Amino acid sequence: MNLSKKRYIQGFGIAVVVLGMVRCAWPKVASSPDGRGGSPAAASAVAALDEADDTMAVKSFSVESDTAALRQSRFYHPDGQLVKNKIFSVPHFGNTFPDQNDVQLLSAKRWGVGPVANRADAEARKQELVYVGSNPYFYVDKLRNSVPYLVPRASVLLQDIGRNFFDSLQIKGIPLHKIIVTSVLRSKEDVAKLRGRNQNATENSCHLYGTTFDVCYNRYKTVQTADHPRREVRNDSLKWVLSEVLRDLRQANRCWIKYEVKQGCFHITVR
């Protein structure tokens, strides 16, 4: 059937009138599924705006949560000032660090190298050992009865002790000090000489395996320069802080520790 231009215009006009009457009679017919009027494009735009509002709400909540967390932080006061945490130490050094040689020896044999005969033998075993020298986190004392080597596992432990000690001093508002390492790997020759002067020194020492080191608790290396001297801190205060650090690492099963009274050190073997 041929549709003339006149009839097409008349039909289009009738359809527009009918749709207008339907919209007036039943307004909901022209509404979107969520109850909002408009075309699909308009509905998409509205949905995008709603999503943006939700995103802003989440970000606002995150900022508020972060602010609340800052107010409850153990490191900062609500005004942003650093909290100076108290020094608690440990209840009793001997009870907190009771690990005798027989306990430490099991870990020493598991993780360590075979006992070295002398210093030349130690130098030849560098593929199994790493050099231990003074660095930003600890100071190695002049070694008379040992050589500056440890197995990698023990070296990492020593590094963590020094770094954790720094962190603890920082949050307690105490000037930075380095721990001092007094003994590391000992050869059989070193142990024999030591036993000649010290009858309490054991022949089957954990130091033979490169897993063990001593950290003194009555001396520390102050971190300072000539232009920026540090205030003095009692060694007892530093010892209390160090004991907290060592207790935490021992409880985390990182090491065995013996509190040595006569030698003035913590005798530490990696686990």
N, C-alpha and C positions, 0 to 999 in steps of 0.2 A: 504494500500500500504506500502510495506517495504522499508524504506529509508536507503540506505547504508551510511556508515561513510563517504565515498568519496563524495557522492552527498550532504550530510549535510554540509560538509566543503565548497564545491563549492557554495552552496546556500547562506551560511553565508557570504562568501567573496563578492558575487555579491551584497548582501543587504548593506554591509558596503560601497562598492564603490558607489552605488546609493545614499545613505544618504550623503556621502561626496560631491557628485556632487550637490545634492539639497542644501546643506548648502552653497556651493560656489556660486551657482546661486542666491539663496534667503537668505541672511544672517539673515533677521529679523525673519525667521521661528524658529531659535534657540534662540531668545531673550525672556526674561521674560516679563510679562504684563507691568511692569514699565519701559521697555526699556533697562534693564540691562541683559546681558547674564548670563548663568550659570544654574545650577541645582536648584530644589526647595530648597534643603538644603542650597545652597549658597545664594539663595534669602532670606531665613529666617535669615541667619547670617548677611546679609547686613541690613535687616530691624531692627535687634537687635542693630546694631551699630548706625543706624539712631535714634532709640529711646533713646539710651544712650546719643547721642549728644544733643537731645532735652532736656533731663533731666538736663544735664550740663548747657545748656543755661538758663533753668528756674532757677536753683540754682544761676547762675551768676547774673541773673536779680534780684533775691531776695536780694542778697548781695548788689547789687548796689542800690536797692530801700531802703534797711535798712540804708545804708550809707547816702543816700539823706535825709531820714527821720531824721537821727541824725543831719545832717547839718541844718535842719529846725526846730529842737526841741526847745521848749521854756525853757527846763531844761538844755540844754547843748550847749556850743559854738561849732563851727565846729571843733575845735581842741580837743574836748572832755572835756574841762573845764566846771565845773558847773556854770550855769547862776545864778546870784543873782537877783531874781525878785524884783521889786519895791513894796513898801507898798503904797496902794491906799486908805485904810480905806473905809468909806462910806460917802455919801454926808452930812447927818445930822442924828445923833443918834436917836433923838426923832421921826423923820419922817420914818426912816428905821425900827425902832422897836416900833410900836405904839400900840401893842395889849393889850387892857385894860382887867381888871379882868372878865368882862361879857363874852368876847370872849373866854378867856382861860378857863373859868368855864365850858363851854359846852364840851370841849374836856376832861377836868378833870373828869366830871361826866360820860362821855362815856367810858374812858379807866381806870379810877381809882377804888379804893376800896371804900367801905362806910367809912365815917369819923370815925376815931378812937377816943375813949373817952379820953384815957390817955396812958401813956407809957406801962402800964401793958397790956392794950388792944392791943397795937401795937405789943408787944412781942407774943401775942396769935394769931396774924394774919400772921405768917411767911409763911404760905402756899400760901398767896396771894402776899407777898412782898419779895424782895431780899435785902440783906445787902449791903450797900454802904460804902466802906472804901477807904482810900488812896491807890493808886496803881501807876504804872509807868506813867499813863497819866493825873492824876489829884490828888489834895491834898484836903482832907476834913478838914476844919477848926474845931476848938473846938466848938461843937454845944451846945448852951445855950437854944434855943427855938425850937428845933426840934430833931427828932431821925433819925438815919442813915438807913432809909429804903425807897425804891421806888418800884413801880410796874416794872416788867421786861422790859416793853416797854420803860419806862423813863430811866431805868438804861442803856439800849443799846444806847439811844440817848446821854446820858452824856459821855459814853465811846467814842462814835464817835466824839463828840466835842473835847475831849482831844486829840484823835489820829490825827484828822484833824488839830488841832492847832500845834501839833508837826511837821506834814508834811509841813505846811505853813511856820513855822519858819525855817525849814531846807532849803527849796528852796529859802528863802529870805536871807540866810546867817546870821541868828540871833541865838545866843546861846539858847539852849533849856530851856524853863520854863514851869512849870505846872500851869494850871488854879487852882483857889482855890474855892471850894464849901463852901458856908457859911450857907445854909439852905436847908433842904430836907423835909421829912414828919413831919407835925405838928399835934398834937392831939388837941382836943377841949380845953383841959386844957392849952396847950401851947398858943393857940390863945387868950384865955381869959387873961392870964398873960401878953401877948404882948400888947393887947389892953389897959391894965391898964397903960402901960408906953408910948404907941404910939397910939394916937387917930386916926392916918391915917391907922392903920392896919384894914383890913376888917374882919368882923366876919365870912363870908362865903368864907374863903380863899381857893385857889386852892391847897395849901400845905396840906390840910386835906385829899386829895384823893391819895397821893403818886405819883402823876403825874408831880409834879412841883419841881424845885430846883432853887436856886440862885447862880450865879457865879459872883464874884466881878471883877470889871475891873480896880481897882486902886492898887491891890496887886497881886503878882505872886510868885511862889516858884521856885527859881533857881535850875536847875539840875547841880550839881557840887560835887566834892569831895575836901578834904583838899589838896590832891596832884595835883588836876587839877581844880583850880578856874576858873570861867568864867568871861569874861569881863562884865561890868555893862551895862544894857540896860534900857533906860527910860521906865517907866510904860506907858506913852502915846503911845510909839511905839508898845508895846505889846498889848495895848488896840485896836489900829488900826488894827493889824493883827487879833485879836480875833473877831473884828466886821465883818471883811471880811468872816471869817469862819461861824459865826452865820448867816450872811445875806444869804450865799449860802444854808445853811440847812433850813432856813425859806422859801426861794424861792423854795426849793425842797419839800415843804409841810411836813417837818418833825416836825415842832414845831411852837409855838407862842412865841413871845418875847416882853417884855416890858422893855424899858430903864428906870431904876429907878435912878433919880438924887440924891435924899437925901440919899438913902440906898447905893449908889455906887455899884450897881450890875445890871446884866441882869437877869430879872425874866422870867424863861423859863418853858413852859408847853409842853409836848409831844402831837403830833397830831396823 
